[in-house]
Amino acid sequence: MSAAVTDTPAAGANQVLWTSTVAFTVCFAVWTIFSIIGLGVKDELGLSETEFGLLVGTPILTGSLSRVLLGIWADQLGGRKVFAAVMVLAAIATFLTSFADSYLELLVAALGVGIAGGAFSVGVTYVSKFYPKSRQGTALGIFGAGNVGSAVTKFVAPFVMVAAGWQAVAQVWAGALIVMAVIFLALTREDPDQVARRQSGAKAESLRSQLTVLKNIQVWRFALYYFFVFGAFVALALWLPRYLIGVYGLDVKTAGMLAAFYSVPASIFRIYGGTLSDRYGARSVMYVTFGVSVLCTFMLSYPPTTYIIEGVRGPITFRTEMGLVPFLVTIFVLGFFMSLGKAAVFKHIPVYYPNHVGAVGGLVGMIGGLGGFVLPLTFGALLDLTGVWTSTFVLLFVLVGIALTWMHVAVRHMERSAERKGTAGQVPELPEMQGFGEPGIEMRPRRAGPIADWRPEEPDFWKSGGRAVARRNLWVSTYCLLLSFAVWMVWSVVVARLPAIGFEFTTDQLFWLAALPGLSGATLRIFYAFLVPVFGGRLWTTLSTASLLIPAFGIGYAVQNPDTPYLIFLVLALLCGFGGGNFASSMANISYFFPKSEKGNALAINAGLGNLGVSVMQFLVPVVVTMSLFGALGGQAQTAADGAQVWMQNAGFVWVPLIIVGTLAAWFGMNDILSAKASFADQSTIFGRAHTWIMCWLYTGTFGTFIGMSAGFPLLVNLVFPEENALRYAFIGPLLGALSRAGTGWISDRLGGARVTFWVFVAQIAAIAGMIWFLQAGSFWGFFAMVLLLFFVSGIGNASTFQMVPGIMRQAVDRAEPNMPEDKRRMQAERESAAVIGFTSAIAAYGAFYIPKAYGSSIEITGTADMALWGFLLFYISCAALTWAVYSGPRGILRNIERRPAASTATALPA
């Protein structure tokens, strides 16, 4: 019986695994040998780029085409014998290569060398038989790390070639194969299937029977995935030395060493990819792999470009190109995620097709290997045709885009089909494979992904696992929201420092830069508020968090050059609005996970700690810009007006690794609640309710104050109190506001949101009056104390206004739909409450635009900020009056509800 169906590995499994991995490493080193010796042959024979690409790809062709048959033979004859035979035959062909003296002879020799690549399907078949399903992902990840043999060739072969010629490289590598074949036979044993077959006298399955499984279209889709994650890896491993020499003018030894910088992580981390696939499922790993690869290949595909903008004062010229260090970093990231994808693809083959690992693994490996043949040839042809080096990555961008789209369309089709059948909770990893694996093969449900059965109001359901799922989603969402606020408000610190590092922008231009993220963030919130029920919280949180990388990278590059046009800064300021938009979708998403008794606390945590991102940013950025945080990778320092060295690019770059972590956490750790799915039309009823617009006005008075003061305070103090270093204190106000929001939801629960909101506005009126008085008196500390009071009470108001929404919408729905069944009215009220929460947060976020802009306009017109502060005072008076008249006063609709005994308000939505 195969070890694949037992709970523990077969005897000697670990020794077989590690010996096979070393053997595959040697085979892979031989398989990619022409990536180095081909450079010597190219110079010696004067080959064109296309001819060079064909020579480098020919071994890949043989190794790919042979994988199906070699995999089947490994099933029939035993992997140990076939593996040893492959190494011996490849060694003979490699040795004979050293005697070739023409291009045709080299092509023929390369065909023979390529058989070394066929060792992969043999090894997959052989190793998988020693391990149970629960550990096959990790085991095959370790075996697949033999791809590092490519890096071995890149490291060592250039030195051997320079010292003794390319012929010596072929001879040494052939000798290493023979030695490895002997060691392999000495240290390994027959796989359990072969031993059982020999003892029972059973015959191996015929070749024709093995091949019948290949008719499944899902197997070919796997092959497409592997065409990119493996084929593109091999292609880049072969092409990078030529690319580095041609683009960056490096010598062959340096190019070979740096190419290994890509090859090593793309091989070693395949082990980690197998572990992740065992733990979280291959589908999740593949989604992340393709998503990050789309981003990396897009960045790499952008050619060096010179822009000429016809400005008012004449042409403005600037140039963009990727330097060597950013190129290597991006390649490293690409290689890392491709390595995860390689393991994820092969994770499922022995699970779905345990009796046809050789055939299925051989086909998938063959298609992937063909990518390693076709792509280098295409790279060379594209370079000959276009003359643009980055055309290589344009092709890869298109390829991974197709793979991601096809996979997602297939996955969504299967999930929708499962939803219609009421079996969505049982959809396995990579559901497009459902029904096409071998009989009796089942996959365990995902930890992350859609949830069909969600009943948080039922105590047993909630205690038995619902609470744990909800809290996991809450903490991931809170972390991502904190990053969103940090990126959204980063301009409030960056803008204040731009003049000191050589940017000659006017005061009005600086206030526009500080205000634009608020404008775009608020506008995006209007759309984001309705997207969670349409796309699902998990997918939308992942995408929206990943989008923060665009402004983070953009800021890091733009601030390094004082000649960067103002237009670029305007665009980056608008892009920072991605962070602002995330609040609406985050709050709407989390509101679905918790029962009413815990919903308020959950929303308070999500919003309050998310708001904390502003304070974290205003504390962290002034620190990291004073140090070379990323060394040479981060770029050179700028000299400030006082002579100090600063690294303003760190204001953007510092968030990049944190955003990547958040993106991965969202995809691997969050869920979609299928019952929360709704179209925009289902949610649009809120626009016809007057209370929606009243709450927008009130929440603008609380949250608009918080976010607007966060954005405008540093620059305001810089201008009205120039003797004070505002950046030393800027983080305190947002910190106080965020903590007061997260920690004071119980006040609204106990006293009622409308009553608390009224008194919040009274306190804000007093705080604004104090700011006006101390500003006229020229007292910074008095002014700052009033600002802190404003932040503190606005945080309380942020929680209390949201606490009002569910009660208001429940009454609105009851009055509008009296004949609707009770349970449907409740669901409609919850759906509308979530939509109103998101929409009001969108409107209120315009405070991040109008407060900094009001300060700027006031100073520009009158020379002081008094006019803006008087305007805010009148606005808060209107908010207090509206709250009293409609909600908390004698005729207010919430007055009687909030004055009932505490037990009756326990189900309110407090934050």
N, C-alpha and C positions, 0 to 999 in steps of 0.2 A: 504493500500500500504506500502511496506517495506521502512524503512528509508534509505536503501542502495541505492535507486534510487532518493533521493532528494538531495538538496544542503546543508542541515544543519542536525545536529544530531537530533534524536527524543527527545521528552520531557523526562527528567530524565536520559539522556544517561550517563552523567558524574558520577552520583551517582551509577548507575548500574555498570559502568566500575570499579570504585574503590572498590565497595563492592565485586564484583565478583573477582577482583584481590586479595583481602585479603583472600577471601574464598579459592581460588585456592592455595594461599601460604600455608594455613593450610593443605589443601589436599596433597600438594606436600611434606610437612614436614612429614606427616603420611606415604606417599607412600615410602619414603626413610628411614624409621625408622630402618630397619634391617641393614643399613650400620653401625649403632652404637651398637644397642642391639645384632646384630649378633656377634660382637667381644666378648661380654660376654658369649653368647651361645657357641661360638667356644671353648673358654677355658673350659667352664663347661662340654661340651660333648666331647671334644677332636676331633673336626672335621678336616678333611683334607682340603687342599686348594680348591679342586674341590667341596666338600660338602659345604664349606663356600660360594663359588661362587654361587652354586645352591640356597642356602637359601636366599642370598641377592637378587638374580635375580627373584625369584618366584613372589613377589608382582608386579614387573615390567611386568611379563608375563600376569598376570590377567588384570592389568591396560591397557596394550596394546591391548590385544584381545577384550576387551570390548568397545574400543573406536568407532569402526564402528557403532555398534548397538546403543550405547548411543548417538552418534552424530545424527543418523537418528531419534531416539526417541525424541531428543531435537527439531528437525524440526517438527515432527508430533504432539507431546504433549505439547511442550513449554519448553524452556531451564530452566526457573525458577523452575518448579516442579521437573524436572529430576535432576537438580543440587542439590537441597535440599535432594532428596531421596538418591543420591550417598553419600552425607556426612553422613547421618544417618546410612546407611548400612555399610559404612567403619568404622564408630565409633564402631558399635557392634562387628565387626570382630577384630578390634584392641584391644578392651577391653578383649575379650575372649582369645587373644594371651597370656595374662599374666598368664593364667592357664595351658598352655601347658607345659609338662615336658618330652617330647621325641622329637627326630629329626623329626619323621613322623608327629606328631601333630603340630609341628611348621611349617612344610611345608604346611599343610592343612590350618592353620591359616593365613599363608602368602598369600595364594591364595585369601582369603577374604579381607585382608588388601589392596591388589592390586587394588580393585575397586576404591580407592581414586584417582588413576592415570587416570581413565577414565573421571574425571571431566574436563580434558583439552578440549576434543572434544565438550563436552557440552557447556563449556564456550565460545569457539571460535564461535560456532553456535549462541549462545545467544547474546553475545556482538556485533558481526558483524552486527546484524540486526538493531542496534541503530545508526549506523554511515554511512555516504556517502562514496563512493569509495575513494575520495581524502584524507580521514582521517582514513581509515580502517587499513593501515599499522601501523600508530602510535598507534591507539587504541588496536590492537591485540598485538603490541609490549609491551604496558603497561600491558595488561592482562598476556602475557607470562612471564613477569618478576616475576610472582608468583613462578617460578622455584627457587627463592631465599629461598623458604621453605626448600630446601635441606640444605642450609647454617644454617638456624635456628636450624635444627636438629643437625648439626655438632657442633654448638656453645653450645647449652643448654643440649642436651641429655647426653653427657659424664659426666657432673657434677651431673645430676640426677641419672645416673647409678652408679657412684661411691658412692653417698650418700645413695641410697635406693635400688639399684639393677635394673636389666634390666626390671623386671616386672612392676616397678613403672613408667618407661618411657612409656610403652604401655598404662597404665591406665590414665596417665596425658594427653597423646596425644589424647586418645579417648574422654575424657571430653572436650578438646578444640574443637574437631570436632562438638560435639553436640551443644555447645554454639554458634559456628559459624553458624550452620545451622539455628538456631533461629534468629540470627542477620540478616542473609541473607534474610530470608523470610520477616522480618520486614521492610527492607530498599529497597527492589527491587520491580519491577513491571513486568507484562507480556510484552514480546517483541511485537513490532508493527505488525508483521506478525500474531501472535496468536490473537491479538485484532481484526485485520481486518478479519481474518477467522471466528472468532466467530460472528462478526456482520453480515457477508454475509452468514453464514451457509455453507460455502464451506468445503469440506472434505480435509484432509491432503493427500499428495501424498503417494501412497502405498510403502511398503518396496521394492517390486520388482522393481518398477519404479526408486526408489532412487538408487538402486544398479547398474542399467544399465550403469550409467556414468563411473563406475569403469573399463569398458572394454578398455578405452583409455590408451595406453602405456605411454603417457605423464604424466598421473597421477602417474603411478608407478615410473617414473623417478623422479618426485618430492619426492616420498616416499624414494628413494635411497638417495637423498640429505639429507632428514630429518633423515635417519638412522644414518648418521654421525653427523650432527650438533646437533641433540637432543639425539639420542641414545648413541653416544659416550660421550656426556656431562653427561648423567645420569650414564653411566657405570663408568666414572672417578670419579664422585661424590661419588659413592658407594665404589669404589676400592681404592681411594687415602689414606684413613686412614690406610688401610692394607699395602699399598705400602710405606708410610712414616715410619711406624713402622718397616717394614722389611728391608728397604734400609738404613734409616738414624737412626734407633734405638730410635725413639721417643716414649714417653708414649702415652696412648690413648687420654688423654685430649689435649695434644699439637698437636697430629696428627689430631684430630677432628677440632681444631681451624685452623690449617694451611690448611686443606682440604677446609675449608670455604673461604680461600683466593682465591681459584679457583672458588668455587661455586657462590660467590657473584657477581663478574663482569660478569660471564657467564649468570647471571640472570638479573641483573639490566640494563645492557647495551643492553638488548633485546629491550628496549624502544627506544634507539637511533637507533638501527637497523631498527625499523619500520619507524622512521622519515627519515632515509637515503633512505629507499626503496620507500617512498612516493615522495621524492625529486629527486633522481637520478635513480631509477628503481632497481628492485630486481636482475636483471641479473648482473649488475655491482657489487652489494654488494656480490653476491654469488661467483663471480670470485675472488674478493679480499679475501673473507673468505677461499675459498679452497686453494688459492695460499699461504697465510700466514700459514694455517694449515699444508700444505705439509712441509714447512720450519721448523715449530715448532716440528712436530712429528718426522722429521728426526733427529733434534738435540737431542730430548728426547730419541730416540731409540738407540743412540750410547752407548754401554755398557762401563763401566770402563775397560780400555785397557792399557796394558804395552807393549811398543815398544822396541825392541832391534835392533839397527842398527850396522852392522859390519863396523866400521870406520877404517881409516888408523892407528890410535893410539889405537885401541881396541874397544870393544863394547860400544856403546852409548845407554844408557837406559833412557827413559822418560815415563811418565804415563799421561793419560788423563782421567778425569772423571768429571761429573757434580756435583758440590757441592749443598748443600741445597738451598742457596740463588739464584744461577742461575736457579735451577730447579723451584723454586716458581715463579720467574720472567717469565720464559718461559711458565709455566702453566697459569699464569695470562694473558699473551698475547693470548695464545690459547683459553682460555675461553672467552676473549673479542670478538674475531673474530667469534667464534662459536655462540655467542649470536646474532651477527649481522646476521649470516646466518639463524638462527632459525626464526627471524622476516621476512627475505627476502622470505623464502619458503612459509610462510603462508600469505604473502602480496597478492599473486595472487589468492588464492583459492576463496575468496568471490568476486573477480573481474571477473574471468573467469567463475565461477560456482555459481552465487548468489542464484540459486534455489536448489543447492545440496551441500551447505557448510557442512552439517552434514555428508553426505556420503564421500565426497572427503576429507574433513578435518579429518574425522574419520579414513579413510584408511591411509592417510599420517601419522597421529598421531600414528596409530597402528604400522606401520612399524618402525617409530622412536622409539616408546616405546619398541618394540621387540629388538631393538639394545641395550636398557638398560638392557634387560634380557639375551640376547645371549652373549654380550660382556664380562660382569663380569664372566660368566661361562667359557668363552674361555680364559680370562685372567688367571683364576685359573688353567685351564688345561695346558695352555702354560707354566706356571711357574712350574707345576709338571713335565712336559715333558722335558723342557730345562734347568731348574734351573737358568734362566737368567731373572732378574726382568724387564729389559727394553724390553723384548719380547712383553709386553703390547703395547708399542708405535710403535714397528715394525708393528704390526697388524693394528694399526690406520693409520700409514703412507701408507700402501698398500691400505687400504679402501678409504682414501681421494684421493689418486692418481687415483684410478679407477673412483671415482665420478667426479673429475675434468676432466679427459680425456673424459669420456662419455659425459659430459655436453658440452665441447668445440667442440667435433666432431659433436654433434647434432646442435649446434649453427652455426658452420661454414657451415654445409650442408644446413641449411635453408637460410643462407645469400648468399651462392653461387647460390642457386636456385632463390632467389629474384633478384640477379644481372642479371642472364640470362633473367629474365622476365622484367627487367627494373623497378623493384619496390623496390630496396634496401633501398631507403630513407624512406619507410613506414614500414620497419621491426620493429615489436614492441619489448618491453622487453621480454626476454625469448622466442624468436621466435619459439622454438620447440613446443610451445603451440598453434601456429597459426593454425586456422582451426579446433581445437579440443575443444574449449570452447563452451559455450552455444551460440545460435544464437543472433546476435546483440551486442555481447560483443567486444568492441574495446579497444586497448591500445594506449596511447599517444606515439609519437615517442621519442626516446632517445635524451638526450642532448649530451652525449658522444657516440662514436661509428662511424660506417661508414657513409660517405656522398657520395651519388651518383651524385648529381647535384652540381658541383662546378665551378663557372664562375667568378673568381675574376677580369678579365679584363673588365667585363661589369659594368659600373658605378652604375646602379640601383641595381644590385645584390650586389655589394660591399657595398653600403651605407645602404641597407635595412637589413643587418645582416651578410654579409660575413666578413666585417672588424672585427666585435665583435668576431666571431668564430676564425678568424685567430689570433687575438691578444691574445685570451685566450690560444690557443695552443702555441703561442710564449712565453708567460710568464711562463707557466708550463714547457716548454722545457728548457727555460733559467735557471730556478731554478734547474732542474734536472742536467743540464750540469755543473752548478757551483759546485754541489756536486761531480760530476764525476771528475772534475779537482782537487778538494780538496783531494779526496781519491787517485787519481792517483799519486799526488805529495807529499803525506804525508810522504813518506820515506825520502824526502830531509831534513826534520826536525828530524824525529825519528832516522835515521842513525847517525846523528851528535851527538846525546846524548847517544847512546848505550855504548860507552866505559866508560862514566862517571858513569853508573849504574851497572858496573861489567861484561859487555860482552867483552871478550878478542878476538876481531876480528882484523886482520891485516888491514893496510891502503887499500890494494888492495881489500880485502874482503868487506870493507865498500863502496868503490866506485862501486863494482859490485852490492851491494844491492841498491845503489842510481840509478844505471843505468838500472837494469832489468825491473822496471815498464815501463820505456820508450820503451824498446825492445818489451815487450809483448803488451803494449798498441798500439804501431805502427803496430804490426803484426795483432792484432785484428781489427784495423781500415780498413785494406784491405778487410776483410770479412764484417764488419759492414756497409761499404759504400754502399753495394748492397742489404742489408737486408730489408730496409724500403719498397721498392716497392714489395718485396716478402711477408712479414708478415704484413705490415701496421704499420704506425708510432706510433699509440696508444699502440698496444700490445708490440711492440719492445721497446718503451720507458719505459713502465712499467716493463718489464722483465729485461732490462739492468740496470735500476735504482735499482731494488731489488737485483741484483747480487752484488752490492756494499756492501751489508751487510756481505758477506763472508769475504773479507779482513778486514773490519772494526772490526768484532768480533775477527777474527784471530789475528790481531795486538794486540788488547786489552788483549788477553790471553797470547800471546807469550812473550811479553816484561816483564811480571811479574816475570819470572824465568830465571836467568842468565845461567842456565844449558840447556836452550832450544837449541837444535842443530842448527847449521848454516844452515843445509838443510831445516829446517822448515822456517827460515827467507827467504831463496831463493824462496821457494814455495809461501810464502805470498807476496814477492816482485813481482813475476810474476802475482799473482792474482790481485794486485793493477792495473794491466793493463786493467782490466774491465772498469775502469774509463776513461782511455785514448781512448779506442775503441769507447766510446759513442759519441765522437765529430763528427765522420764521419756520423753516422746515424742521429744525431740530426740536423746537417746542411742540409743533403739531405732531411730530412723530412720537415723542415720549409720552404725550398725553394719552395715547391709546394703550400703553402697556400697564398702567396702574389702576387699581380700583379707586373709587371716589375717596375712600378713607385715607389713601396714601398719595393720591394724585397731586395734591397741593404741595406736599413736601418734596415730591419728586421734581415738579416743575420749578420749585424754588431752588433746589440744588442745581438742576441743569442750567437755569438762567443765571443764578447768583454766581456760581463758580465759573460759568462761561464768561460772564461779565468781568470776572477776575483777570481774564486774559489781557484786558487793557492795562491793569496795574502791573501785571507780570511783565508786559512789554515795556512799559515806561520805566520800570526798574531795571530790566535786563539789558535793553538796548544801550543806554548810556554807559553800561559797564563793558559790554563786549566790543564796542567801537573803540575802546582804548587799548586793545590788545590784538596781536596777530593770531586770531583764534584758529584759523585754518592754514596757517603757514603760507607756503608758496601757492597752494591751491586757491587761497582767497584773494590773491592779488596784492598789489603794493599799497603802502600807506599813503594817506594824503597829509599835507602839512597845513594845519589850521592857522588862522590869523595870528594867534598868540605864539606860534612856533611849535606847538605840540603836534605829535604825530597821531593820527586817528585812522581807523579802518571803518569808514562809514558803510562799506559794502556788507559788513557783518550784520547790520540792521536787517538785511534781507536774508543773507545766507544762514544765519543762526536758526531760522525756522525750518529750513529744508529737511534736515534729518528728523525733526519732530513731526513734520507734516507727513513724511513717509511712514513713520510709525503709526500715526493716526489713521492713515488710509488703510494700512494693513489690518489694524485693529477693527476698523469698521467693517471690512469685508469678511474677516474671519470670525468676528465676535458678535455681530448684530443679526437681527431677524426682521422679517416682514410679517405683519399680521394681515392675513388675507381678508379678514372680515372688515378691515379698515379701508379696503380698496374702494375708490369712488371716482367718478369722472368730475371734471370741472363743473359741468352743469348741475351735478348733485350738490355741490358746495356753493354755487352762485346765489342761492336764496338769501344769503346773508346781506347781499347788497341792497335788498329791498327792505331791510329792517333799519329803522331810524337809530336804534341802540348801537348798531355797528359803528355808525359815524360819530355818535356821541362818545363812545369808548375810544375811538381813534383820537379825538380831541383831548380827552383826559390822559390817555397813555402818552401822548406827545408831551404833556406837561410833566410827567414823571420820568419815563425812559428817555424822551427827547432831551430833557435837561441833563441826565446822566451822561449820555453818549456825546452830546454837543459840548458840554463843559470838558469832557475828557479830550475831545479833539481840539478845542480852542484855547484851553487854559495855558499850556506851555507858551504858545506864541503870544497870547495876550500879555502875560506877565513879562515876557521878554521885551515888549514894547512899552508898557506903562510903568514897569519897575525894572529898568535895564540893569540896575546895580545888583539885582538878585539873580542867582542861578536857578531858574525855574525847574530845570530838569532834575534837580536834587529832590524836589518836593512833588513833582507832577504825579507820581504813582500813588501818593497817599490818598487823594480824593477818590479815584476809581476803586482803590482797595476798600476804602470805607463803604462806598456805595454798594459794591458787590457783596461784601460780608453782611451788610445790613439787610440786603434783599434775601440772602440765603438763610439768615438767622432770625428773621422777624415775621415769617409767615404765620406763626402761631398767634400773633397779635390780631391779625385779620380774622383768623379762625374764631377767636374768642369774642372779639368786639364787633366784627362785621367789616367787610371790605369797604363799603361805602362810607361808614363813619370814619374809618382810618384815613381813607383817601381825602375826605374833606379837611381833616386836621393837617394832613401832609401839605396840602396847598396853602393853608394858613401859615405853616412854618416856612414854606418856600417864599411866600410874600415877605416874611420878616427877614429871611436870609438875603434876598435880593436888595431890600431896603438897606440892610447893613453893608452890603458890598458897595452900594452907591455912596453911603456916608463915609466909609473908610477909604474909598478911592479918592474922594474929594479931599480927605484929610491927609492923603499921602502915606497912609499906614499900611505897609505890606502885610504885617502879621495880623492886623485886624481884618483886612481884606481876605487873607488866606483862611482865617477862622470861619468867616461867613461862607466861603467856598466849601469848606469841609462840612459845615452844617447843611448846605444845599445838597451835597453828595449824599450825606447820611439819610436825610428825609426822603430824597428822591428814590433811594434804594427801598425804603419801606413802602413808598408809593408804587414802585414797580410790582411788588408782591400783592399789594392790596387791590390794585386795579384789575389784575388777572383773577383775583379771588372773586370779583364781582361777576365775571363773564358767565360762568355756568348757570348761576341763579337767574340772571337776566335772560339768557337764551332759553332756559327751560320755561319761563313764563311766556316768552314770546311765542314759542312753538305751541304751548298749550292753548294760547288764545287764538292762534292762527289755524290750528288743526284740532279742534275739539273732538271731532269724530274719529280721529286716528287712534288705533289701539295703543294702550299704555306703553308696551315695550317698544313699539316703533317710534312713539313720540320721544322716548328716552334716547334711543339710538340717534334720531335726528338731532336732538338737542346736543348730544355729545359731538356729533359730526360738525354741527354748526359752531359749537364752542371752540373746537380745535381750529376751525377755519378763521373764526373771529380773532382768536389769540394770535395766529400767524399774520392776519391782515393788519390788525392794529399795531403789531410790532413793526410792520413794514412802514406804515404811515409815520409812526413815532420816530423811526430811525432817520427821518429827514432832519431831525434836530442836529445830527452830526454835520449837516450842511448849513442850516440856517443860522445856528449859533456862531460858528467861526466866521461865516460870511457877514453876519450882523455886526460882529466886532470890527471886522475889517472895514466895512462900509462906514460905520460910525466914526472910526478913527480917521478915515480918509476924508469925510465930510466936515467933522467938527473938531478933529484933533484929539478927542477923548472917546472912551467907551461908554460914557453916560447915556447917550441916546439909546444904545442897544439894551442897556440894563433897565431903563424905564419901560421900554417895549416889553421886556420879559415880565416886569412887574404887572403891567396891565393884563398880560396873557394869563398869569397865575390867578389874578382876581376873577377873570372869566371862568377859569376851571373850577374854582371854589364855588362860585355861584351856580354853575351848571350841576355840580355834584349835589349840592344842597337841594336844588329845585327838583331834580329828576329822580334821585336815588336815596339820599339820606335824610332829607327834610321831612316835615309832617306829611307831605303828599308824595313822598318818594316811594317807588315801587319796591325797594328793598328794606324800607324802614321796619315793617312788621316782621319780616323774615329774620332780620338781624337781631331783633329783640325777643325772639323766642328763646326757650331754655337751650343751653349748650348742646344737649343731646340731639336736638332737632337739627342743628347746623353741622353735625359731625360729618355729614356727607357732602359738604360744600367743596368746591374746588378752590383752595386757598391761595394759590400763587400764580 
